[in-house]
Amino acid sequence: MIHYVKTGDTLTQISRDYRTPLMEIIKANPTINPNMIFPGQPIVIPGFPSAASIPYNIDISLNERKLTLYKNGVKQKQSPIAVGRMLQGTPTGSFIIINKAPNPGGPFGSFWMSLSKEHYGIHGTNDPSSIGKAVSKGCIRMYNQDVEELASIIPIGTPVLIHR
């Protein structure tokens, strides 16, 4: 898996975002200077498959409050979602699914999938009336049955594009 450095990124934050120890990232990138990375620089993140090897991708439209699953570029399913509220917006950009956890408890509903952005994920909800609204702390909420179905289909490493 390749991460392209964004403005403001540090290797420490990249390691936290991907839940990968910093020393593993440094070892996987022997030619980089860990103290001087730059926007656009490719960083190998060990332990994740290449995006090209995964037939699925997820497109999330914050304005439409829809999550769309594609397989080999063909739309498979679209689901309504809840997004971040005004002062705790959902981050935009390109991410991947880095782990999955059933039954996380509390407000996360029946399933949690972490994004490669620390503290953010796609998850179920214990409040189905929130779907379609801007009410979360930045995560993507789905109906429990929708997130369970999505999690059963996609592998770790699935690309996720979040946009307005």
C-alpha positions in Angstrom: 0.0 0.0 0.0 1.3 3.5 -0.9 0.4 6.6 1.0 1.1 9.9 -0.7 2.2 12.5 1.8 -0.2 15.4 2.2 0.6 18.9 3.4 1.0 18.8 7.1 1.7 15.1 7.3 4.4 13.7 9.6 5.6 10.1 9.7 4.4 9.9 13.3 0.9 10.9 12.3 1.0 8.6 9.2 1.9 5.7 11.5 -1.0 6.6 13.9 -3.4 6.9 10.9 -2.5 3.4 9.6 -2.0 1.9 13.1 1.4 0.8 11.9 4.5 1.2 14.1 6.7 4.0 13.0 9.8 1.8 12.9 8.0 -0.6 10.5 7.2 2.4 8.1 10.8 3.6 8.3 12.1 0.0 7.7 9.8 -0.3 4.6 11.1 3.0 3.2 14.9 2.8 3.6 15.6 5.7 1.3 13.5 8.4 3.0 14.7 10.9 5.6 12.2 10.4 8.4 12.7 14.0 9.5 12.0 15.5 6.1 9.0 14.3 4.1 7.3 16.4 1.5 3.8 16.6 -0.1 3.3 14.0 -2.9 6.1 11.8 -1.6 5.1 8.1 -1.8 5.4 6.2 1.5 5.1 2.4 1.6 2.8 1.3 4.4 3.6 -2.3 5.1 0.9 -4.9 5.9 -1.8 -3.6 3.5 -2.5 -4.9 0.0 -2.0 -2.9 -3.1 -5.1 -0.9 -4.0 -4.8 -2.3 -7.5 -5.4 -5.8 -6.1 -8.8 -4.9 -4.6 -11.8 -4.8 -7.0 -13.9 -2.7 -4.6 -13.9 1.0 -3.8 -16.2 3.2 -1.7 -17.4 6.7 -2.7 -18.9 8.8 0.0 -20.8 12.0 -0.9 -21.2 14.2 2.2 -23.6 16.6 0.4 -25.8 13.7 -0.8 -25.3 11.7 2.4 -24.8 8.6 0.4 -22.2 5.8 0.4 -21.7 4.0 -2.9 -19.9 0.7 -3.3 -18.3 -0.1 -6.6 -16.8 -3.3 -7.9 -14.5 -3.0 -10.8 -16.0 0.4 -11.5 -19.6 -0.9 -11.5 -22.0 0.4 -8.9 -23.1 -2.4 -6.6 -25.0 -0.7 -3.8 -25.8 2.7 -2.4 -26.7 3.4 1.2 -27.9 6.4 3.1 -25.5 7.7 5.8 -25.1 10.2 8.6 -22.1 12.5 8.5 -20.2 14.9 10.8 -22.0 17.9 12.2 -20.9 21.4 11.4 -18.1 21.9 14.0 -17.0 18.2 13.8 -17.0 17.6 10.1 -16.2 14.4 8.3 -12.7 14.6 6.8 -12.5 14.6 3.0 -9.9 12.9 0.9 -8.6 9.4 0.0 -8.4 6.8 2.7 -8.5 3.0 3.1 -10.2 0.6 5.4 -7.5 -0.6 7.8 -9.5 -2.9 10.2 -12.9 -4.2 11.0 -14.5 -4.9 14.4 -17.9 -6.5 15.1 -20.0 -5.4 18.1 -17.9 -2.3 19.1 -20.7 -1.3 21.5 -22.2 2.1 22.4 -23.1 4.5 19.6 -21.1 2.6 17.0 -23.8 0.1 16.4 -23.2 -3.5 15.3 -19.9 -3.0 13.3 -16.9 -0.7 13.1 -14.5 -0.2 10.2 -11.5 2.1 10.8 -10.4 4.5 8.2 -6.7 5.4 7.6 -7.4 8.7 9.5 -7.0 8.4 13.2 -10.3 8.5 15.2 -12.5 8.1 12.1 -14.5 5.2 10.7 -17.6 3.8 9.0 -19.9 2.3 11.6 -23.4 1.3 12.5 -25.5 3.3 14.9 -27.6 2.8 18.0 -29.8 5.7 16.8 -31.2 4.8 13.3 -33.2 8.1 13.2 -29.8 9.9 12.8 -29.2 8.5 9.3 -29.5 11.1 6.6 -28.4 13.9 9.0 -25.2 15.8 9.9 -25.0 14.7 13.5 -21.9 12.6 14.1 -18.5 13.6 15.4 -17.0 13.1 12.0 -17.5 9.4 11.3 -19.8 7.9 8.7 -22.8 6.3 10.3 -24.9 3.6 8.5 -27.9 1.5 9.4 -26.6 -1.6 11.2 -27.7 -4.0 8.5 -26.1 -1.9 5.8 -22.7 -1.7 7.6 -22.8 -5.4 8.3 -23.4 -6.2 4.6 -20.7 -3.8 3.5 -18.2 -5.2 6.0 -19.0 -8.8 4.8 -18.1 -7.8 1.2 -15.1 -5.5 1.3 -11.5 -6.5 2.3 -9.1 -4.6 4.4 -7.3 -2.1 2.2 -10.5 -1.1 0.3 -10.1 2.5 -1.0 -12.5 5.1 0.4 -13.0 8.5 -1.3 -14.9 11.1 0.8 -15.9 14.3 -0.9 -18.5 17.1 -0.6 
